[in-house]
Amino acid sequence: MKKEPYTFPLEEFVSKEDFNKIKKFSHDKETPFLIVDLQKIERSYDELVEHMRFAKIHYALKANPMDEVVLVLKNKGSNFDAATVYELDQLLRLGVEPERISYGNTIKKEKDIAYAYEKGVRLFVTDSESDLKKLARKAPGSRVFFRILTESEGADWPLSRKFGAHPDLIYQLILKTQKLGLEPYGLSFHVGSQQRDIGQWDNAISKCKYLYVAAAEKGIHLKMINLGGGFPAKYQAQAHDLETYAKEIRRFLLEDFGEKLPEIIIEPGRSMVADAGIIVSEVIMISKKARFNQYKWVYLDIGKFGGLIETLDECIKYPIFCDKKGCAEEVILAGPTCDSMDILYEHRKYSFPHTMKEGNRVYIFTTGAYTQSCSCVGFNGFPPLRSYLI
Amino acid sequence: MKKEPYTFPLEEFVSKEDFNKIKKFSHDKETPFLIVDLQKIERSYDELVEHMRFAKIHYALKANPMDEVVLVLKNKGSNFDAATVYELDQLLRLGVEPERISYGNTIKKEKDIAYAYEKGVRLFVTDSESDLKKLARKAPGSRVFFRILTESEGADWPLSRKFGAHPDLIYQLILKTQKLGLEPYGLSFHVGSQQRDIGQWDNAISKCKYLYVAAAEKGIHLKMINLGGGFPAKYQAQAHDLETYAKEIRRFLLEDFGEKLPEIIIEPGRSMVADAGIIVSEVIMISKKARFNQYKWVYLDIGKFGGLIETLDECIKYPIFCDKKGCAEEVILAGPTCDSMDILYEHRKYSFPHTMKEGNRVYIFTTGAYTQSCSCVGFNGFPPLRSYLI
């Protein structure tokens, strides 16, 4: 066993001052719970606006649908992307005007399209003839944008295959749209969530350019490109900063479209809210499986079913901090349920101080996205993840 | 494309009469939802009692924790296995006496042990020194059984690694137990959920015998073996019937322990309730990704986040029926959320009639276990899975 001291780059994730505040705020609360820092979300929004002035922001609600998060972004002037009529209802209830809402799921029931249209939504994504016809029937005159199938190479949480169609099929759909009484408005793609290879945007933007030109040759002038999300949050794996992403994506756009850019929409979800969340959890048990096991097992009171579903296949590697001193010791991390699938990290070894004890708390950073809303209603009787706003 | 007619062995899962009842009951209800047939659970219980008269049944609540399911089994005389204090609270609220409850999770907070003890629970599982000492402090005099680590080869949903310890370590724990003021009561193992290889029980029972003898040599006479669960439900993959399991397991026990069997406990979860559940879902969209795609994509209004989490890695292959006639056509099946992970079956191809249309209903059988309680609180805004009892 290596005897190096345990270290953790705490200040990459939270200032000392903020961390002390969080400890003070949370010390008397029963774990596990999520703390969401609304000011951090405001700062993320401001930063995104600053670096991507050429783009209109549609916050992808699904990343964190808490009312307070929506309200903060609404007041900042954000637009929104709703995945379902349930999210649409929430946005309307919170006073977001339908003009600020896009319906961004390619998988829609006809009655849900009708409902969204009735409520005033006029911007829809599509990727199939069947859906396009439903839009024609239930949302006449709406602006439609077409989702192109892209590869998600380089994304920690890939989004390929299920959404979008090949450019060739999309071209056919574009040609049909006007005749159906809809406005062929633009194109969209998604390079995959937590996409760490910026070049993937270049590939996708080139495909858009190709379709723009092909459609224009038929007299159809598309007006918009939706660059999707995929901008990274700060997990364990290295990623470039937002400024670099913004500069590069702008360069790709200029190369293909020149100074007169089409309307650009982005749909950030994870990158807007993930860094603002910290989950506080407790070590339930530390055990060995055999007398001379190489690794101890550390069981936390939160796992895959309680909000950390994105640890599936160890895709998302959350930074996890134990506020103790000692030698660094690699362990296997697991959740609290009676399900063997509920192991967090076994291949990627996490290090903690060898002094870590049962009852100690750990702080799981970058957990503001895809956690609370993904927790189960009651697996093993555990309640859904509690959350607090600060 | 093969032009064989679409077939589905409907009567393996539900009688024609019952299926008509279910269609009548459900036709005006908005999908998706789960229907749980309580009489079927009663029959499963009776069948289990009939075939395994040598065993005491502790229903593993986590498989389906609906109050009505618990009450039916309580009235039948079942005992229960609770995974958490939350499940314990539910059982007590429903009038189950603490003597009928085992605390079957090896991962326990000290305060939760104290709580269970205070409520009258006296039977606990353990697999580590740390947990054993917590039990000694907070549940003095209780009966303790030790979970042995087993391989889950042959299980559709493996449960290895995370729970149990090697027999050698368990032996050390057994020797310490009396000195700590606890009663070393028995051994347990779990061969993995939906275990289709009966021989796995033989391996595990042999390990128990070995430990029984070793403990007896030190004057410690264990009294119980908990065979866990793992008895299969009826999914797509073939499995033997319960009678065969029961006969074989009894034979393994007799071979190792002779006619004077120790007290035998079983913890069925899935096998008790899975067959009693049917999820009714609607086809939202059928689409192609390219002009000459080999497979259509069929999107249902339920997916991994809405209750079908066990389709992860396509582990559990639910039987899915579409009540239409036509040629069999293989498709890719996906769920309704904006997450690419939410694909149900892509490698294993499911066949449906080529006439299947958007808006048609499909019936997903054997969904009474690990569905409703595993649905997310609100991913993509979708509410948790609704359920009805019949």
Boltz contact constraints between the chains, C-beta under 6 A:
constraints:
  - contact:
      token1: [A, 62]
      token2: [B, 338]
      max_distance: 6.0
  - contact:
      token1: [A, 62]
      token2: [B, 380]
      max_distance: 6.0
  - contact:
      token1: [A, 83]
      token2: [B, 338]
      max_distance: 6.0
  - contact:
      token1: [A, 83]
      token2: [B, 380]
      max_distance: 6.0
  - contact:
      token1: [A, 84]
      token2: [B, 380]
      max_distance: 6.0
  - contact:
      token1: [A, 84]
      token2: [B, 381]
      max_distance: 6.0
  - contact:
      token1: [A, 86]
      token2: [B, 381]
      max_distance: 6.0
  - contact:
      token1: [A, 87]
      token2: [B, 381]
      max_distance: 6.0
  - contact:
      token1: [A, 105]
      token2: [B, 338]
      max_distance: 6.0
  - contact:
      token1: [A, 107]
      token2: [B, 284]
      max_distance: 6.0
  - contact:
      token1: [A, 107]
      token2: [B, 285]
      max_distance: 6.0
  - contact:
      token1: [A, 107]
      token2: [B, 299]
      max_distance: 6.0
  - contact:
      token1: [A, 107]
      token2: [B, 336]
      max_distance: 6.0
  - contact:
      token1: [A, 109]
      token2: [B, 284]
      max_distance: 6.0
  - contact:
      token1: [A, 128]
      token2: [B, 287]
      max_distance: 6.0
  - contact:
      token1: [A, 130]
      token2: [B, 285]
      max_distance: 6.0
  - contact:
      token1: [A, 130]
      token2: [B, 287]
      max_distance: 6.0
  - contact:
      token1: [A, 159]
      token2: [B, 340]
      max_distance: 6.0
  - contact:
      token1: [A, 162]
      token2: [B, 334]
      max_distance: 6.0
  - contact:
      token1: [A, 162]
      token2: [B, 340]
      max_distance: 6.0
  - contact:
      token1: [A, 162]
      token2: [B, 343]
      max_distance: 6.0
  - contact:
      token1: [A, 165]
      token2: [B, 289]
      max_distance: 6.0
  - contact:
      token1: [A, 166]
      token2: [B, 290]
      max_distance: 6.0
  - contact:
      token1: [A, 169]
      token2: [B, 290]
      max_distance: 6.0
  - contact:
      token1: [A, 169]
      token2: [B, 291]
      max_distance: 6.0
  - contact:
      token1: [A, 284]
      token2: [B, 107]
      max_distance: 6.0
  - contact:
      token1: [A, 284]
      token2: [B, 109]
      max_distance: 6.0
  - contact:
      token1: [A, 285]
      token2: [B, 107]
      max_distance: 6.0
  - contact:
      token1: [A, 285]
      token2: [B, 130]
      max_distance: 6.0
  - contact:
      token1: [A, 287]
      token2: [B, 128]
      max_distance: 6.0
  - contact:
      token1: [A, 287]
      token2: [B, 130]
      max_distance: 6.0
  - contact:
      token1: [A, 289]
      token2: [B, 149]
      max_distance: 6.0
  - contact:
      token1: [A, 289]
      token2: [B, 165]
      max_distance: 6.0
  - contact:
      token1: [A, 290]
      token2: [B, 166]
      max_distance: 6.0
  - contact:
      token1: [A, 290]
      token2: [B, 169]
      max_distance: 6.0
  - contact:
      token1: [A, 291]
      token2: [B, 169]
      max_distance: 6.0
  - contact:
      token1: [A, 299]
      token2: [B, 107]
      max_distance: 6.0
  - contact:
      token1: [A, 334]
      token2: [B, 162]
      max_distance: 6.0
  - contact:
      token1: [A, 336]
      token2: [B, 107]
      max_distance: 6.0
  - contact:
      token1: [A, 338]
      token2: [B, 62]
      max_distance: 6.0
  - contact:
      token1: [A, 338]
      token2: [B, 83]
      max_distance: 6.0
  - contact:
      token1: [A, 338]
      token2: [B, 105]
      max_distance: 6.0
  - contact:
      token1: [A, 340]
      token2: [B, 158]
      max_distance: 6.0
  - contact:
      token1: [A, 340]
      token2: [B, 159]
      max_distance: 6.0
  - contact:
      token1: [A, 340]
      token2: [B, 162]
      max_distance: 6.0
  - contact:
      token1: [A, 343]
      token2: [B, 162]
      max_distance: 6.0
  - contact:
      token1: [A, 373]
      token2: [B, 378]
      max_distance: 6.0
  - contact:
      token1: [A, 373]
      token2: [B, 379]
      max_distance: 6.0
  - contact:
      token1: [A, 374]
      token2: [B, 376]
      max_distance: 6.0
  - contact:
      token1: [A, 374]
      token2: [B, 379]
      max_distance: 6.0
  - contact:
      token1: [A, 375]
      token2: [B, 377]
      max_distance: 6.0
  - contact:
      token1: [A, 376]
      token2: [B, 374]
      max_distance: 6.0
  - contact:
      token1: [A, 377]
      token2: [B, 375]
      max_distance: 6.0
  - contact:
      token1: [A, 377]
      token2: [B, 377]
      max_distance: 6.0
  - contact:
      token1: [A, 377]
      token2: [B, 384]
      max_distance: 6.0
  - contact:
      token1: [A, 378]
      token2: [B, 373]
      max_distance: 6.0
  - contact:
      token1: [A, 379]
      token2: [B, 373]
      max_distance: 6.0
  - contact:
      token1: [A, 379]
      token2: [B, 374]
      max_distance: 6.0
  - contact:
      token1: [A, 380]
      token2: [B, 62]
      max_distance: 6.0
  - contact:
      token1: [A, 380]
      token2: [B, 83]
      max_distance: 6.0
  - contact:
      token1: [A, 380]
      token2: [B, 84]
      max_distance: 6.0
  - contact:
      token1: [A, 381]
      token2: [B, 84]
      max_distance: 6.0
  - contact:
      token1: [A, 381]
      token2: [B, 86]
      max_distance: 6.0
  - contact:
      token1: [A, 381]
      token2: [B, 87]
      max_distance: 6.0
  - contact:
      token1: [A, 384]
      token2: [B, 377]
      max_distance: 6.0
